[in-house]
Amino acid sequence: VMINQPDKYDRELVARLLEHNDELNGDNRGFEGQPVSLIVFMSESFSDLSAAHLDTSESSSPIKNYKALAKSYPSFSLVSPTFAGNTSLMEFEVLTGLSNAFLPADAVPFDHYLRRKTPSIAAVLQSHGYRTVAVHPFYDWFWNRNVVYPNLGFGEYISIKDFLP
């Protein structure tokens, strides 16, 4: 499945569109000049039952530590259009900012398209001196992550083989 490059789309156009984006040229230092840590946690099996208005008490909440961290640090949540499998589609959208909506039916970017360095949030952070690590609790060959994650700018990839003794 091939996607043709849009007309009049080239490196110069992208550079021109981004030249006035001061955020891209900013410093990655936060409070009092300390480096900022950024953790993006994506989990297809993660669910905050209280958000679904189910009866849970704070003392029995399995995610009370998560909630405490979310209150103490800047955080946000988003709803994924993908669940229970095919999570690489959501990973692609979150990491690149690109939509799967424009791809042919049944196209999987991790399997079909990401064969070279690809702009992503990980690549931008890495270019600003951040250490970029992807962790996924399954085999590195699944959804071609062993090839895709380095191409997205992750300097290190920890898969299930690294979890095992």
C-alpha positions, -999 to +999 in steps of 0.1 A: +000+000+000+016+033-011+006+068-002+016+094-027+033+126-015+009+156-015+014+181-043+038+210-034+050+193-002+087+194+003+114+201+029+114+239+023+076+241+029+079+223+062+109+245+072+089+277+063+059+265+083+080+258+114+104+288+112+083+310+135+077+283+161+097+295+191+089+264+211+110+243+188+140+264+195+135+268+232+155+254+261+145+221+277+151+234+312+123+238+337+120+251+372+152+268+383+171+256+353+166+219+361+161+194+332+125+185+328+114+148+328+086+138+305+069+104+308+043+093+283+024+064+296+003+045+271-015+013+282-044-004+264-053-021+297-052+009+319-085+022+332-095+047+358-128+031+370-137+063+390-137+082+357-164+058+345-184+067+376-181+032+391-182+029+428-146+028+441-133+041+473-100+061+475-085+035+499-092+006+476-082+023+444-055+004+425-043+036+409-041+059+439-003+064+434-010+074+398-036+099+409-013+114+435+014+119+408-011+134+384-021+159+411+015+168+419+028+172+384+015+185+351-005+158+335-033+151+310-054+123+297-067+115+263-091+090+249-077+066+224-097+055+193-079+022+195-082-004+223-078-042+228-052-047+202-037-027+173-022-004+198+006+004+175-019+026+156-024+047+186+013+048+193+019+061+158-007+089+162+006+100+197+043+098+188+041+115+154+010+136+156-001+121+123-035+105+118-042+070+106-074+084+090-056+092+058-040+058+054-055+030+033-078+006+051-059-020+072-026-001+068-004-004+099+023+023+099+047+003+121+046-026+096+042-007+063+058+027+064+084+035+092+115+021+076+137+052+081+141+081+105+106+096+111+098+129+128+082+122+162+081+137+197+109+113+207+131+125+179+124+162+189+132+155+225+163+135+216+175+164+195+172+186+226+194+164+247+168+142+263+174+105+269+146+087+251+135+053+262+106+031+250+093+003+272+069-023+260+060-055+279+059-077+248+084-091+223+104-065+204+095-080+170+058-075+176+044-047+153+080-043+142+089-021+172+125-032+172+129-013+139+103+014+144+112+027+178+148+036+169+135+052+137+111+073+158+141+086+179+142+063+209+178+058+219+168+027+240+141+001+238+133-022+267+110-052+257+098-082+276+131-100+269+147-074+291+122-080+319+130-117+322+158-131+344 
